Amino acid sequence: MTSTSHVFIGAAGYAALAFHTPLPLSMAATTAAVVGSLAPDIDHPSSRVGQLLWPISYPLARLFGHRGLTHSALALLGLALAVVLLDGAVVTTVTAFAVGYTLHLAADACTTRGIALLYPSRQRFRAPITVRTGGLGEWALTGLILALAAASVVLHPAGPDLPWP
């Protein structure tokens, strides 16, 4: 998936999740989810986050390759551990970041390349239906996810009375 798709999926997915759970629906938390939705691609020097953080991106790419360690259950486990060990406002930010991160991995699992979820095993995990990154299928899938997130809010019995200032 492209970074644009990841941003849309991260923001909409987090907002829908927050609407249905005790997670805060705030600009700060949604921003953390968007940053989390871009973070796994730090292992790709040509990605937006890879270009911004190139001193980290290049070594990660050389050591683990793209869609290796940063696209694995080990990375998710590290984020879960951070959520458990932290407290206060920081845990909200890390949780939102982790939601975006997880949605990134789920979106990449919907591509033909898949993800190495059990890294260091190179076995790739893919969704039953996959799309090509940058293709029409990616945009259709992104649009479908956005529509489902919006529908989950609009059709909720409480209605779409969003608490954002």
Secondary structure as the mmCIF struct_conf table of DSSP 4:
data_model
#
loop_
_struct_conf.conf_type_id
_struct_conf.id
_struct_conf.beg_label_comp_id
_struct_conf.beg_label_asym_id
_struct_conf.beg_label_seq_id
_struct_conf.end_label_comp_id
_struct_conf.end_label_asym_id
_struct_conf.end_label_seq_id
HELX_RH_AL_P HELX_RH_AL_P1 SER A 3 HIS A 20
BEND BEND1 THR A 21 LEU A 23
HELX_RH_AL_P HELX_RH_AL_P2 MET A 27 LEU A 38
HELX_RH_3T_P HELX_RH_3T_P1 ALA A 39 ASP A 43
TURN_TY1_P TURN_TY1_P1 PRO A 45 SER A 46
BEND BEND2 SER A 47 SER A 47
HELX_RH_AL_P HELX_RH_AL_P3 ARG A 48 LEU A 52
TURN_TY1_P TURN_TY1_P2 LEU A 53 LEU A 53
HELX_RH_AL_P HELX_RH_AL_P4 TRP A 54 PHE A 64
TURN_TY1_P TURN_TY1_P3 HIS A 66 ARG A 67
BEND BEND3 GLY A 68 GLY A 68
HELX_RH_3T_P HELX_RH_3T_P2 LEU A 69 HIS A 71
BEND BEND4 SER A 72 SER A 72
HELX_RH_AL_P HELX_RH_AL_P5 ALA A 73 LEU A 85
TURN_TY1_P TURN_TY1_P4 GLY A 88 GLY A 88
HELX_RH_AL_P HELX_RH_AL_P6 ALA A 89 ASP A 108
TURN_TY1_P TURN_TY1_P5 ALA A 109 CYS A 110
STRN STRN1 THR A 111 THR A 111
BEND BEND5 THR A 112 ARG A 113
STRN STRN2 ILE A 115 ILE A 115
TURN_TY1_P TURN_TY1_P6 LEU A 117 PRO A 120
BEND BEND6 SER A 121 SER A 121
STRN STRN3 PHE A 125 PHE A 125
BEND BEND7 PRO A 128 ILE A 129
STRN STRN4 VAL A 131 VAL A 131
TURN_TY1_P TURN_TY1_P7 THR A 133 GLY A 134
BEND BEND8 GLY A 135 GLY A 135
HELX_RH_AL_P HELX_RH_AL_P7 LEU A 136 VAL A 154
TURN_TY1_P TURN_TY1_P8 LEU A 155 LEU A 155
BEND BEND9 HIS A 156 HIS A 156
TURN_TY1_P TURN_TY1_P9 PRO A 157 ALA A 158
BEND BEND10 PRO A 160 PRO A 160
#
